[in-house]
Amino acid sequence: MPENRELPHVPFTEDMKKDYTILVPNMLPVQLKLITSIMKTYGYNMEVLETEGPQIAECGLKNVHNDTCYPALLVIGQFIDALESGKYDLHKVAVMITQTGGGCRASNYIHLLRKALIKNGMGYIPVISLNFSGLEKNANPGFKLTPKAFIQVAYGVLLGDFIMHIYNQCRPYEVCKGDCDKAVDDLVRKITKDFQADKFIHYSHVKMLYILICKRFAQIELKDFGSKKRVGIVGEIYVKFSPLGNNNLEKFLLGEGTEPVLAGLMDFCLYCIYNGIIDFQLYGRSVKSAAVMQAVYRFLLDKQKDMIRTIQKDGHFRPMMEFDKVRKLSQKIISPGVKMGEGWLLPAEMVELIEEDVPNIVLTQPFGCLPNHIAGKGMIRKIREQYPNANIVSVDYDPGASRINQENRIKLMLSNAK
């Protein structure tokens, strides 16, 4: 082990790419499974951590202040727990964390993670920042997304969202438990095989895969499809999606005889992109940047419309709502200038669910997350004024929160579910 434990930054180099394992915290089980599989074809051995249990939060509490944002505490705890497990060669492993680049505390997680590694005598482990905001530019020469790889990963996000959307509709009604999970595994293998590094998958092939996904899930035997009460899940992005962050909320809702409903990662990406347009409209920032964001926004909206058309044509499943409509729905609830963290996206997704006949909603938020408390919990009353049938429960997640209390609050909401 190196004598100097106070290394401020250890780069991930080209040589490390050959035999290092890159650990990734689990947030989106389906999407990350696809993305990491695609990245392996470009020479990166990436592993999504699927560990669970109270020891992860305890490990986080030992390494960061207890006032730290709950997602940061869990992500850092999951990394340290994995590194101390004995499963990995600590001199052949790196960790990857996302940075938003905005005012959210997520931009500072990376510094807390490096500090935790140094504290545990592992300051020599490289920490890779995944961001699109120019943070830590050129800091990790061994990890670079070429334009080709970036496009393929973007297609992986689209396909992951598409799979998740259909999977969530089918899972509550499968006759043979595990059929939907098997379908996901089959589809991930098929898509990974298609996305080989020596190929360039064109968008026409992605659209063909949309059709294949619909057909694969249509083969599953379902009982009383669409008959259960639907419950929407919205909130801070990590706690909303991560089974570790929300105490397996989807599994709990399935056990309560309901159908969980979630928007995909694409909605969050479109939200972030549209905020670049808002910066120009409200604050007069770069015209050039706003024009680029407008073009990217329209481009991705067209891709989402392709998903919607494919599902409509197949006829078995419910399509997602077009994001531009979701965006406009939020404007009668909250100003588009409220864009810190998940900002206006939170009330937008709640109104979207209600408009789609899903008035039962669990609003997940890390305790003390100011943007979520204002733009999420703070808007519930206003939403109920316009939608009297809204049945929303706000649930805080943090290390000291009782899982039983969380589930009891959700059960109380379900007792009034429509």
Beta strands, then each sheet from edge to edge (+ up, - down):
strand 1: 21-25
strand 2: 45-49
strand 3: 93-98
strand 4: 127-130
strand 5: 229-235
strand 6: 258-261
strand 7: 360-366
strand 8: 391-397
sheet 1: 2+ 1+ 3+ 4+
sheet 2: 6+ 5+ 7+ 8+
end
